[in-house]
Amino acid sequence: MERLAYQTLIDWKTRSDRKPILVDGARQTGKTYLVESIFGEREFRRIHKLDFLENPSLSDVFEGELHPDALLNRIGLALGRDIDQKHDLIFFDEVGECERALSSLKYFAERRPDIFLCASGSNLGLMRSFPVGKVELLELFPMCFEEFINACGSPSLITAFQNQVRNSTVHNLLWGMLCDFYFVGGMPETVAAWIEPLDGINARIQRITEIQQAILAGFIRDFGKYDSHVPAFQIEAVFRNVGSQLAQYVDTSVQRYRFNDVLPGKNRYASLRSPIAWLEKARLLWRSSLIDSRPNPPLAAIAKENLFKLFLFDIGLLGNLLGLTYTDHHKQDLTYKGFYAENFFATEYRARVSYPMYSWQQARAEIEFLHRSQDGSVLPIEVKSGKRTRAKSLSSYIDRFHPKRALKFANVPVRTHVGRTSTWPLYDVQFLKDL
C-alpha cells in the first residue's frame, strides 16, 4: 500500500544537509512498513535495522560514547555485517525504547550528516528527553481518504479524485467508498484486510472488527506505560468519553468538550488537563480550539485553553468504539452521520491541510471549522453529512463578520458557488490547502 509520506522521505534522501529523520505517530499507523518495506527496499542497497522493542539487548550498543563513528562500528558488530555508509540505510525502529539511541541522533546530525539514518517510534511526545532541532520530523497519520482510494486499486477513480473531476458518476463511486472508509478507517492493518481479494465481504467485515478491537486494546495497555503521573484509568476514561460525547450531537454541530461525568467528582478542565494532554501527545486525539469572539488572526492568541472540541484520530476506530456496523455507515438516513462527518473532516484536515484547528461559537451559532487561507484571511466552514446544505449559523456568521469567502462541505456531486459561499463534496477536504 502506497503512502504519501514516501515522497517526503525521497526529498530527505536527496538533500546534502540531512539531519536524521524521525518518523513519529500513533501506534499501528504503518511507520515501520513505510521506512523498511517501501522507502528502504526501493531506495537503498541494504537496510540495517535495530528494533529496540523486539530486541532490547541492542540498547547495549549505545552504552559508552555516542560518537557516530564509534556507534557505526558497534552497530556493524552487533548485526554481524559491514555498513556501506554511502548506499545503506540505518533504521532505529521503536527508538523510544532506547533513550540513548534517541539521544544519539543529535550527534549524527552534528558530525555525520552524510549518513542515511531514519528512526521511528510511537508516543515520542511522552519521552522525557528529545533531540530538539537535531532531527527532521515526519508525522505519520492513519491512511487518509486519498490513500484509501489508491489502496482499493481503482486507477481511474484515484485519477479523477486527484484531478478534482467531479460529476454524478464520480461522486456516486467516491461517496460509496467514503462510506466504506467510515467503517474501515485508515489503520493500515484494517485497510489491508479490506482489500484482501480472497475473502468475501462478510469475512472481511468480521476481520476488520476484530483488528480494530485488538488495536484499541493495545492502546489501552499503553496508557499506564509512559507516565506514572497520569493514572491509566483517567486516560482510558477520557479516551472512551470522546466518542460518547461526539455521539450526543445527532442533529447539531459537535459542541465543546464537557468535563462533567468523565471522572467521578471531576467537573473542571484542570482535573482533566493531564489525561487530555497525554492522549494528544500520543496522537490519539485532535483538538479544535473554539473561538468565542471575533475571529481575527492570529487565532492562537484569542483561543482559550479550556474551550475546545475533541476528535478521535481514526474514523474507523471511532465507529468500533460506538458499535457502528458496516451497514450503519451505508444507510443514508441515520442521524449520527453529522458528528461522524465532522470527525472525518477533522482527521483529513489534520493530516492534509493544517494544525492547530479552530472552530467558532457564539450563543446558539456554531461554525464547525475556521480555515486560514493563503492570503491570511479566515474562512468559515460548515460540515454537513447529507444533501441538505442550508446553514443558518453560516449565514449569521457571514452577516456578522463579512468574510471574503465561506465554504460548506456536504453530500453533493459537484462544487457550486452562490455569492461568496462555495459548496464542496465532503471528501474534498484536502484541497483546502490550495486556497
C-alpha positions in Angstrom: 0.0 0.0 0.0 1.4 3.3 -1.1 1.8 6.2 1.4 2.0 9.8 0.5 4.8 10.3 3.1 7.1 8.3 0.8 7.8 11.4 -1.2 8.9 13.3 1.9 11.4 10.6 2.5 12.6 10.8 -1.1 13.1 14.5 -0.7 15.0 14.0 2.5 17.4 11.5 0.9 18.3 13.8 -2.0 19.4 16.7 0.3 23.1 17.1 1.2 22.3 18.8 4.5 20.4 16.0 6.1 19.7 15.5 9.7 18.4 12.1 10.9 14.7 11.8 10.1 12.4 10.8 12.9 9.0 9.2 11.9 6.6 9.8 14.7 2.9 8.9 15.0 0.4 6.8 16.9 0.9 3.1 17.2 -0.1 0.9 14.2 -0.1 3.7 11.6 2.5 2.0 9.5 5.7 3.7 10.4 7.9 0.6 10.2 6.3 -0.5 6.9 6.8 2.9 5.4 10.5 3.1 6.3 11.5 -0.5 5.8 9.3 -2.0 3.2 8.6 1.0 0.9 11.4 3.5 1.3 14.2 1.2 2.4 13.7 -1.6 -0.1 13.2 0.8 -3.0 16.0 3.3 -2.3 18.9 1.5 -0.6 21.3 -1.3 -1.2 20.6 -2.7 2.3 18.8 -1.8 5.5 20.4 -2.2 8.9 17.5 -2.3 11.3 17.7 -2.1 15.1 14.3 -2.9 16.6 14.6 -1.9 20.2 11.2 -3.4 21.2 11.8 -6.8 19.6 15.4 -7.0 20.7 16.0 -4.9 23.9 19.6 -6.1 24.1 20.5 -3.8 21.2 20.4 -1.0 23.7 23.9 -2.2 24.8 25.3 -0.8 21.5 24.7 2.7 22.9 26.5 2.2 26.2 29.6 4.3 26.3 30.5 7.2 23.9 27.9 8.3 21.4 30.3 9.5 18.7 28.7 8.4 15.3 31.8 6.6 14.0 32.1 4.5 17.2 28.4 3.7 17.0 28.6 2.7 13.4 31.3 0.2 14.2 29.3 -1.2 17.2 26.2 -1.4 15.1 28.0 -3.4 12.4 29.4 -5.7 15.0 26.0 -6.2 16.7 24.3 -7.0 13.4 27.2 -9.1 12.0 27.7 -7.2 8.8 29.5 -4.2 7.3 27.7 -1.0 6.6 28.1 0.8 3.3 27.8 4.3 4.5 27.1 5.8 1.1 24.4 3.3 0.0 22.8 1.7 3.1 20.0 2.9 5.4 20.4 2.6 9.1 17.0 2.3 10.8 16.3 2.7 14.5 12.9 1.2 15.0 10.9 1.8 18.2 13.6 4.2 19.2 11.6 5.3 22.2 12.5 2.0 23.9 16.2 3.1 24.0 16.6 6.7 25.2 20.4 6.8 24.4 19.7 5.8 20.8 17.2 8.7 20.7 19.9 11.0 22.2 22.5 9.8 19.6 20.5 11.3 16.8 21.9 14.7 17.9 25.5 13.6 17.3 24.7 12.1 13.9 23.1 15.4 12.9 26.2 17.4 14.1 29.0 15.1 12.9 27.7 12.7 10.2 25.0 14.4 8.1 26.1 12.2 5.2 24.7 9.1 6.9 21.2 7.9 5.9 19.6 7.4 9.3 15.9 7.0 9.9 14.3 6.4 13.3 10.7 5.7 14.1 8.7 5.5 17.3 5.3 5.8 19.0 4.4 8.0 21.9 7.6 10.0 21.4 5.8 13.1 22.7 5.7 11.4 26.1 9.5 11.0 26.3 11.4 12.9 29.0 14.2 13.9 26.6 14.1 14.7 22.9 16.8 15.9 20.4 15.0 19.2 19.7 16.3 20.9 16.5 18.6 17.9 15.7 16.2 15.8 13.7 13.8 16.2 10.9 10.3 15.2 12.0 7.8 13.3 9.8 4.5 12.7 11.4 2.6 9.7 10.0 -1.1 9.6 10.4 -3.6 6.8 9.7 -4.2 6.5 5.9 -6.2 9.4 4.5 -9.1 9.1 2.1 -6.8 9.5 -0.9 -4.5 6.7 0.2 -7.6 4.5 0.9 -8.9 5.1 -2.7 -5.4 4.2 -4.0 -5.2 1.1 -1.9 -8.5 -0.1 -3.2 -7.0 -0.3 -6.7 -9.1 1.9 -8.9 -6.7 3.8 -11.1 -9.4 5.8 -13.0 -11.1 6.8 -9.8 -7.9 7.9 -8.0 -7.0 9.9 -11.1 -10.4 11.6 -11.1 -10.2 12.3 -7.4 -6.7 13.8 -7.6 -7.6 15.9 -10.7 -10.8 17.1 -9.0 -13.0 15.7 -11.7 -16.5 16.0 -10.2 -19.7 14.7 -11.7 -22.6 12.4 -10.6 -20.9 9.2 -11.8 -17.6 10.0 -10.0 -19.5 11.2 -6.9 -21.5 8.0 -6.5 -18.3 6.0 -6.6 -16.5 8.3 -4.2 -19.4 8.5 -1.8 -19.8 4.8 -1.7 -16.0 4.5 -1.0 -16.3 7.2 1.7 -18.9 5.1 3.5 -16.6 2.1 3.3 -13.8 4.3 4.7 -16.1 5.3 7.6 -16.2 1.7 8.6 -12.6 0.6 7.7 -10.8 3.7 8.8 -7.2 4.4 8.0 -5.2 2.0 10.1 -3.0 0.1 7.6 -3.9 -3.3 9.0 -7.6 -2.7 8.6 -7.1 -1.3 5.1 -5.1 -4.4 4.1 -7.9 -6.7 5.4 -10.4 -4.7 3.4 -8.6 -5.1 0.1 -7.9 -8.8 0.6 -9.4 -10.4 -2.6 -9.7 -13.9 -1.2 -12.2 -13.1 1.5 -15.9 -12.3 1.0 -17.3 -9.1 2.3 -18.8 -10.6 5.5 -15.5 -12.3 6.4 -13.7 -9.0 5.8 -16.1 -7.1 7.9 -15.7 -9.5 10.8 -11.9 -9.5 10.4 -11.8 -5.7 10.4 -13.9 -5.5 13.5 -11.5 -7.9 15.3 -8.5 -6.0 14.2 -9.9 -2.7 15.4 -10.8 -4.2 18.8 -7.2 -5.5 19.1 -5.7 -2.1 18.2 -7.9 -0.4 20.8 -6.9 -3.0 23.4 -3.3 -2.3 22.6 -3.7 1.4 23.1 -5.4 0.9 26.4 -2.5 -1.3 27.5 -0.1 1.6 26.7 -2.0 4.0 28.9 -0.1 3.1 32.0 3.3 2.6 30.4 4.8 6.0 29.9 3.9 8.5 32.6 3.2 7.4 36.1 2.0 10.9 37.0 -1.2 10.4 34.9 -3.2 7.4 36.1 -4.1 4.9 33.3 -7.8 4.8 34.4 -8.1 8.5 33.8 -6.5 8.3 30.3 -8.8 5.5 29.4 -11.9 7.3 30.7 -11.2 10.4 28.6 -10.4 8.3 25.6 -13.7 6.4 25.7 -15.6 9.5 26.6 -14.6 11.4 23.4 -16.7 9.0 21.3 -19.6 9.1 23.7 -19.7 12.9 23.7 -19.5 13.1 19.9 -22.4 10.7 19.6 -24.6 13.0 21.6 -24.8 15.6 18.8 -27.0 13.9 16.3 -28.8 17.0 14.8 -26.4 19.8 15.6 -22.7 20.6 15.3 -20.4 19.0 17.8 -20.3 21.2 20.8 -17.3 22.0 23.1 -15.9 19.2 25.2 -17.8 18.8 28.5 -15.8 18.0 31.6 -18.7 16.7 33.7 -19.2 12.9 34.4 -15.9 11.9 32.7 -14.2 11.2 36.0 -16.1 10.8 39.3 -16.2 14.0 41.2 -14.4 16.0 38.5 -16.1 18.7 36.5 -13.4 21.2 35.6 -10.7 21.4 32.9 -8.0 21.5 35.5 -9.0 18.0 36.6 -8.8 16.5 33.0 -5.9 18.6 31.6 -3.3 15.9 32.2 -5.1 12.9 30.6 -6.2 15.0 27.7 -2.6 16.2 27.1 -1.4 12.6 27.4 -3.7 11.5 24.6 -2.8 14.5 22.4 0.9 13.7 22.8 0.2 10.1 21.9 -1.5 11.4 18.7 -4.8 9.7 19.7 -6.9 12.8 19.9 -7.1 16.0 17.9 -8.2 19.3 19.5 -10.1 22.0 17.7 -10.0 25.2 19.8 -13.3 27.1 20.0 -13.1 30.8 19.3 -16.0 32.7 21.1 -15.2 36.2 19.9 -14.5 38.0 16.6 -12.1 35.6 14.8 -9.3 37.9 13.9 -5.9 36.3 13.3 -3.8 35.2 14.9 -6.4 32.7 16.2 -4.0 31.2 18.7 -3.8 34.5 20.5 -7.6 34.5 21.2 -8.1 30.8 21.8 -8.9 29.7 25.3 -7.2 26.7 26.8 -10.3 25.2 28.3 -12.6 25.8 25.3 -12.3 23.1 22.6 -13.7 20.1 20.8 -12.0 16.7 20.8 -12.0 14.3 17.9 -10.6 10.7 17.6 -7.6 10.3 15.4 -9.1 7.5 13.3 -12.6 7.3 11.9 -12.8 3.5 11.8 -11.8 3.1 15.5 -14.4 5.7 16.4 -17.1 3.6 14.8 -15.9 0.5 16.6 -15.9 2.3 20.0 -19.6 3.2 19.3 -20.6 -0.2 18.0 -21.5 1.1 14.5 -21.6 -1.5 11.7 -20.8 -1.5 8.1 -24.5 -1.5 7.2 -25.0 1.5 9.5 -22.4 3.6 7.5 -24.2 2.9 4.2 -27.6 4.0 5.5 -28.2 7.5 4.3 -30.8 8.5 6.8 -29.1 7.9 10.1 -28.8 10.9 12.3 -25.4 10.0 13.7 -23.8 10.9 10.3 -23.4 14.6 11.4 -20.8 14.2 14.1 -19.2 11.4 12.1 -18.8 13.7 9.1 -17.2 16.3 11.4 -14.7 13.8 12.8 -13.9 12.7 9.3 -13.3 16.3 8.3 -11.0 16.8 11.4 -8.8 13.8 10.6 -8.4 14.8 6.9 -7.8 18.4 7.8 -5.2 17.5 10.4 -3.3 15.1 8.1 -3.5 17.0 4.8 -4.1 20.7 5.5 -3.1 22.4 8.8 -2.9 22.2 12.5 -3.8 23.6 15.1 -7.5 23.5 14.2 -10.1 26.1 15.2 -13.9 26.4 15.4 -16.2 29.2 16.3 -19.2 29.5 18.6 -21.3 32.4 20.0 -24.7 31.9 21.7 -26.5 29.3 19.5 -24.5 29.8 16.4 -21.7 27.4 15.6 -19.2 27.2 12.7 -17.5 23.7 12.6 -14.1 24.9 11.4 -12.1 28.0 10.6 -9.5 27.9 7.8 -6.7 30.3 7.3 -6.3 30.8 3.5 -3.0 31.5 1.8 -3.8 35.3 1.8 -4.2 35.1 5.6 -8.0 35.6 5.7 -10.2 33.4 7.9 -12.7 31.3 6.1 -15.7 29.8 7.9 -16.6 26.2 7.1 -19.8 24.3 7.7 -19.8 20.5 7.5 -23.0 18.6 6.6 -23.4 14.8 6.4 -26.3 14.8 3.9 -27.5 16.6 0.8 -29.2 19.4 2.7 -26.8 22.4 2.7 -28.9 25.0 4.4 -26.8 26.6 7.1 -28.3 29.2 9.4 -25.1 29.6 11.5 -23.0 30.2 8.4 -25.4 32.9 7.2 -25.3 34.5 10.6 -21.5 34.4 10.6 -21.4 36.0 7.2 -23.8 38.8 8.2 -21.7 39.5 11.3 -18.1 39.3 10.1 -18.3 39.6 6.3 -15.6 37.0 5.4 -14.1 37.1 1.9 -15.3 33.6 1.3 -17.3 30.9 3.1 -17.5 27.1 2.4 -19.9 24.2 3.0 -18.9 20.6 2.7 -21.8 18.1 2.1 -23.0 15.1 0.1 -23.0 16.9 -3.2 -21.6 15.7 -6.5 -20.1 19.0 -7.8 -18.8 22.2 -6.4 -21.2 25.1 -6.6 -20.8 28.8 -5.8 -23.5 31.3 -4.7 -22.3 34.7 -3.8 -19.3 34.4 -1.5 -20.3 30.8 -0.4 -19.0 27.7 -2.1 -20.3 24.2 -1.5 -17.9 21.3 -2.0 -18.2 17.5 -1.8 -17.4 16.3 1.7 -14.4 14.2 0.6 -12.6 17.2 -0.9 -11.2 18.4 2.5 -7.5 18.0 1.5 -7.9 20.5 -1.4 -8.4 23.3 1.2 -4.6 23.6 1.3 -4.7 25.1 -2.2 -6.9 28.1 -1.1 
